[in-house]
Amino acid sequence: MQSAKILVVDDDHFTRTLLDGLLRGRCLDLRLAETGGQARAAFAAEDFNLVLMDQRLPDANGLDLLREFRKIRPRLTAIMITGHADVKDAMAAVREGLFDYRTKPFEDLDDLERVIGKALEMDRAYREIDALKASLAGPSLIGASPVVMRLAEQIRQVAKLDTTVLLEGESGTGKDVVARMLHAESRRAKAPYLDVNCGALPESLLEGLLFGYEKGAFTGAAKTTAGTFEKAHGGSLFLDEIADMSPKLQSSLLRVLQDGAFSRVGATERRSSDFRLICATNRPLAAAVAAGSFREDLFYRINVVVLRLPPLRDRVGDVVLLATHFLDHFTAKFGKKVGPFSPAALRALEIQPWPGNVRQLKHAIERLVALHPGGPVDVPHLDGVIEAVAPGPAAAVGAPGPLGYQQARHDFERDYLRGLLAAAGGNISEAARLSGIPRQNLYVRMKRWAIVTD
């Protein structure tokens, strides 16, 4: 767990001592309160990443107190600590936006620690998204993984240089976002930005779009039209999926880059345009050159600065940030109150392979919000929305309804561990490093689900 401020509110000395011992050793900054009055004073004095609140306090009702706190901080992440007799009220609070609840006495400290870790991830996601919204008016990368941080630094360095940039990355990794960032942070930011998908149009239409055309140059050319080369003068031109450009247009583009001049289709007059070229491809261009489908001389012309965008599977921890960002975006767009994600739902999202990368995740969350009746998002809500989520064993037997919360939580812990170990190549130490789970806890959980490594 990362360093964070946590407020623990419970009048039971044993519970406070237990939580203090469990969390303070994880480099977490704790404040302990016994009453509602003490909790109000602490909450007013400090900004907490997480509140663990007992439902019954000597001078207050914990649920009412959390509602009071959430009026001040609507994004507050909180976990209710409740007795078995009060579970119904705690479940109602979850529907109001409470992150989760746990009954005491705590039966599984590993589970409690995991839920607290997920709650802190959710708080971090909210804060980073809010910070991005406050500081950036233009396009931006959403993520805090090391690979994204390195990419963001490269973008800042390259954007200021008036040089050609080639973006390589799988489909859905956000090459269009990076292209807009390069333009927004360049000296050309106030000039036009134009983008063209070279794989979306047949050769003749793409040629007219890029070069422009004179009236009567071909059937349907009812008026003289400037192309994107002209329109991008002074600014940036983004050519997406450039590997799909036909050999003829590759040759034409090469001449434009060499001479800085071109002619509209159907004209002889030479025109010039000064633009910064940004290209993108979802497959390595060097391989296309070797296969003979892409001109070698054009490759060397555009292969000046190469930025490689990581697939989502390599962006450890970013799924929570992205899913929360998209949930915010689409709830606002559709005017609905959906969220937050439950800990089990977050784990379900994290263990998905996401072959379509960020784009697939974005569309999945859009479908989720569109189909969700409102309230928190739990594992059953993901069924039919995220194609890769398969039903657990209980559902496979033919159960008519969705999985219960505990069954879903158990199923996804087992699947998460299997996926984690696969990602770590069966190395327990590497799995512990990737997940942040101590080695001894991993062994206990693997034994629980009869998981063995080769």
Residue, then its C-alpha position, 0 to 999 in steps of 0.5 A: m500500500q502507498s502512504a495515505k491518511i486514514l481516519v479510523v472511527d470506532d469506540d471499541h478499543f480492541t478494534r482500534t488497536l487491531l486496525d492500528g497494528l494492521l495499517r500503521g505497519r504499512c506506512l499509512d498515516l492513521r488518526l484514531a477517533e472514539t466518538g462522532g465529535q472526535a471524528r468531526a474535529a479530525f475530518a475538519a482538520e485534515d484531508f483523509n484518503l479513507v475513513l473507516m467508520d463504526q456504524r454505532l458510536p456513543d454520540a452519533n450514528g456512523l451512517d449519518l456521520l458519513r453522509e455528513f462528511r460526503k456532503i463536504r467531500p462527495r468523493l470521500t472513500a469510506i468503509m463501514i464497520t458494522g455488526h451482523a445485525d446492522v448489515k442491511d443498513a450497511m448494504a443500503a449505504v453501499r447503494e448510496g456510494l459507500f465503497d464497502y462494508r465489513t462486519k466485526p469481529f473481522e474474520d479475514l484480515d487478509d480480505l480486510e487489508r485487500v479491501i482497504g488497498k482497493a479503497l485507497e486505489m479508488d481515492r487515488a484515481y479520484r484525486e488524479i482525475d480531479a487534478l488532471k481536470a483542474s490543470l489541463a484544458g487539452p488532451s492528456l494521458i490518464g495513468a500513473s504506471p511507470v511506462v505511462m510516466r515515461l511516455a508523458e515525459q517523452i511527449r513533453q520533451v519531443a513536443k517542443l521540437d519541430t520534428t516529425v514523430l512516429l507513434e507505434g502501438e497496438s490499436g486502442t492504445g491512444k495514439d490519437v490522444v498523444a498526437r493531440m498532446l504533441h500539438a497542444e504542447s508545441r509552438r504550433a498549438k494555436a495553429p490548426y490541427l488536422d487528422v486523417n485516417c489513411g486506412a479508412l478511405p480508398e486511394s482516390l478519396l484519400e488523395g483528394l482529401l490530402f492534396g485538395y482538388e480543382k473544380g471538375a478534376f473528377t466526377g463529383a468535384a463541384k467546387t475547388t477544395a483545399g486539402t489537409f496539406e494546405k489547411a494544416h499550414g502553420g500547424s500539425l498534421f496527424l496521419d493515422e495508420i500510415a502503413d495502410m497508405s497505397p504505394k502511389l500515395q506513399s510516393s506522393l507523400l514522400r515528394v511533399l516531404q522532400d520538396g515542401a510543395f504539392s499540387r491539387v488534383g487537376a491543377t499544375e500550380r505548385r503550393s507550399s505548406d509548413f506543417r509538423l507531421i505526426c504519423a501513427t501505425n499499429r504495426p512496426l513499419a520496419a516489418a512493413v518495409a521488410a515485407g515490401s509493403f512500405r517504401e524504405d525511403l519514406f520510412y527513413r523520412i518519417n522515422v525521426v523520433v519514435l514514441r511507442l505506446p504501451p498496451l493496457r496489459d503493461r500499464v500496471g494499476d492504470v485500469v482503476l484510474l481509467a475505469t473511474h475516469f470513464l465512469d465519471h465521463f459517461t455518468a455526466k454525459f448520460g445524466k445518470k448516477v452510477g458508481p462507485f465500483s465495488p472492490a470485486a468489480l475493480r478486481a474483475l476489471e483488472i484481471q481482464p486481458w483488454p486486447g482492444n486496450v484503452r479503447q475497449l475499456k472505454h467502450a465497455i464502461e460506456r455500455l455499463v453506464a448506459l445499461h446500469p439502473g443506477g447505484p454502485v457497480d458490482v460484478p453482476h453488472l459487468d456480465g454482458v457488458i465486458e465480453a471477457v468476463a466469464p461466469g464463475p463455477a456457481a453460474a456454470v451449474g445453471a443458477p438462474g440469478p447473478l452470483g452472490y457477493q461473497q461467491a463472486r469475491h471468491d471466484f475473482e480472487r482465485d482468477y486474479l491469483r491465477g492471472l497474477l502468477a501467469a503474468a509473473g511466470g510462476n515466480i512467487s517473488e515477482a507476483a508479490r512485487l507486482s501485486g503488493i501482496p506479501r509473499q507469505n500471504l500469497y502462499v496462504r491464498m494459493k493454498r486456499w484455492a489449491i493453486v500450484t506453480d510449476 
